Amino acid sequence: MLRALAVDDERPSLEELLYLLNADPRIGSAEGAGDATEALRRINRALESGPDGPDAIDVVFLDIQMPGLDGLDLARLLTGFARPPLVVFVTAHEDFAVQAFDLKAVDYVLKPVRKERLAEAVRRAAAQRGTTPREAAPRIPVHEPDPDQIAVELGGVTRFVAVDDITHVEAQGDYARLHTDRGSHLVRIPLSTLEERWRSRGFVRIHRRHLVALRHIGELRLDAGTVSVLVGSEELQVSRRHARELRDLLMRRTTG
């Protein structure tokens, strides 16, 4: 079972997180720290104890914005250790997801924390540590996702975005940012997965970082050998390897 350390400078948030962690059958023990400095002292003690020692820590659930040393700073320090604990970020801000996964975070959970979402983060940490729950978890029925919608999480609330409203998708590390006329949403799905899933819905790869809905392309621009497309008010570069395929698809779409 996992031995966890939760780090948050806001006491109510820390107590809620500890309550949820201790209720999970995959968590053997969970303790808290009120700031990154206290957490670093506790982690140093864990590392001195060794992976099988009484003070060992398997995973740190880490807030990002804290006074003094913040969560990203602490995670960077941990990458310098030979056997650091796993890191799950728990934050109210979605803007740091790319930096978090650059630091090899297991997961990125948005506040307010939902029990089901935290359980998924614990599952990922347990899978990496090769642990098993002390009792079988209840079986949850699996339903096929609605192909016309995609679930996005914002501030702990799950919303459903219509695929037809998505103009383009941008790769951001292990995440993808979905752009619509009304804003953007971050989802933890690789761009290659969305490319495969939405190919039949008229999405085409134009660059290693961009997937675009053909119906939302307003212009195809050629300038000094470079190709770009206008999607809404945004101009996106088309890589050379994708330019010919994109032109052919647009021609077929306009000619019928």
N, C-alpha and C positions, 0 to 999 in steps of 0.2 A: 504493500500500500504506500501511497505517496506521502512524503513528509513535506508540508507546505509552509511558506512564510508569506504573509500578506503585508504589503507596505502601502500606507496611505496616511497623509498628514491630517485628514479630516476624520475625526473620531467616529462619528455616526457611520460614515462609509466603511471604515475599517471594521467596525463591529458587525455590520450587515454582511460584509464579505466573509468574515470569519464564520458567521452563523451558517451561511450557505455552504462554505467549504466543509465544515464539520458535519453537515447533513449528508454529504456525498459519501457513499460506501467505498470509494476508491481512495479517499483521504484518510490516512492513518492518524495524522496529527496536523494541527494548524495553529500557528502562533502569529502575533502581529508585531509590527514596528511602525512607529509614528513618523519616521522620516528616513531618508536614504542613508544618512550617516549611521543611525542605529541599526539599520538593516545590514550595512556593510560590516559592522562589528559582528553581528550575529552570523553572517555568511562566512566571515573569516574563521570564526569558531567552528562552524560546520566543516569547512575545508580542512582545518587542523585535525578534526575528529576522524576524517576519512569517510568514504561512502557508506561504510557499514557501522560507523561509530554512533554513539548515543545522541550526538548533536547534529547529525547529518540533515541536510535539506535537499530535497529532490527538485522542487519547483518554487519559484518566487512569483507571486501575483503582485504586479508592480504598477502603482499609479505613475503618471508622467509628470504632471505639473505639481511640484512641491518646492517649498522654499529651500534655498541653498543648493545642494546637490539634487538634480532632478532625476526622474526615472531613466531617461535616455543616458544620462551621464553614468548612472550606476550600471546599466546594462553594458555600456562600453567597457567599464572597468572589469566586469565579469568575463568579458571575452578574452582577457589576458590571463585568466587562470587555466590550469591544465584540465581540471574537471569541474567546470562551473555548473551550478544548478540550471535547470530550464527556466525560461522566462515567459510569463504571460502578462501582457500589458492590460491594465484595466483603467480606462480613462473616459472622461466626458468629451474628449476632442478626437475627431476622426482624422485630423490633418497630419498626424504623425505616423500613420500606418506604414508608409514607405520606409521611413527611417527605422521603424520597429522591426520590420522583416529583413532589412539590411543587417540588423543585429541578430538575426537568426531566432527571432521570437517564435514561440510555438503558436501563439494566437494573440488576437487583439480584440478585446471585449469592451464594448461601449457602455458607459453608465447612462441611466440607472441599470444596474446589473439584473438581468432576468435569470431565474433559476435554470431554465432550460439552456440558455446560452452559455452560462458558466459551466454547466455539466458537459457541454461539448468541448470547452477548453480543457477541462479536467481529463476527458476521454483522450484528447490529442496528447496531452502530457503523459498520461498513463501508457499510451501506445508507444511513445518514444522511450519510456523507461522500462517497458516490457512488464508492467504490473498488471494484476487482475483484481477485480473487486472482491470484497470479502463474502459477498453473496451475489447471486445472479441478479442483474438489473432487470426490471420489468420489460417485457417485450413491447416495443412501440410499433404500431402498424405503419408500414411504409406506403405512402401514396405517390403515384406518379405526379411529377410537377406539372402545373398548367403550362402548356407550351406558349400561351399567349401572354404570360406574365412572368416576371422575375421578382423574387423577394429581396428587399433591401432593408438594412437595419439602420435606423437613425435615432440616436438618443435612447436606445433600449426598446424602441418601438419598431415592429416589423411592418413595412408597407409593401404594396405590390405595384410594380411599375409595368405598364403595358409595353411589350416588346416593340409594337408599332410606333411608340412615342420616342424610342431611342434613336438619336441621329447618328451617333458614333460612339465607339468604345476605345478607351486609352489604357494601355498596359501600364501598371504601376507596381513593379515588383511582383509579389505573389497575388496582388490584387488587380482588379480592373475597375476603371472609373466609367460609369455609364452616363453619357451626356444626353439630356433632353432639352427642349425649349424652355423648360421651367427650372432647370438646375442640373446638378450632377449627383451621383450616388456611388459609393465605394462598395464593391462586393469582393469576397475572397474566392474568386474563380479565375483561373488562368485565361488569358486572351485566346490561347489555342483551343480551349474547351468551348468558349463561346463561338469561335469561328466555326467549329464543327457543328455545334448545336443549331446555329442560326443561318447556315449557308443556304438552306432551302427557303429561308424567309427574306432573301435578298441582301444579306450582309456579305461584304467582300473585304478581304485583307488588302490594304493599300501600302502598308509599311509594317515593319516589325513591331511598331508600337500602336498601330491604329487599325481598327475594324470599322467600316462605314456601311450604313444602310443606303443602298443605291437610290431608293426613292427620295432620300433627303439631300442628294447631291444637286446643287443648283447650277454649278458651272464646272467645266473641266478646263483648266488653264495650262497653256504651253508657253514657256518663256525661256529662251536661250538654252533649250535642251532639257529644262526641268519641267516636271509635271506636278500640278497640284489640283485640288478640288476645293470648291467652296461649299461648306455645309453650314447653313444658316449664315452667320456673320463670320465664321471661323474658316481660315484657309489652312488646309492640311497638305503636307508634302506627300507625294506618291513616289515610292522607291522605283528604281529602274526595272527591277525584276517583276514588279506588279503592274507597271504602266500599261503594257500591251493587253493583258487580260482585262484590266479595268476598262480600257477604251472599247474592247470587243463587247463586253457586257453592257456598257452604256449604249452602244450602237444597236445591239439586239433589242434592248429595252425600248428604245425610241422608234425602231422600225417595226416593232410588233411581235 
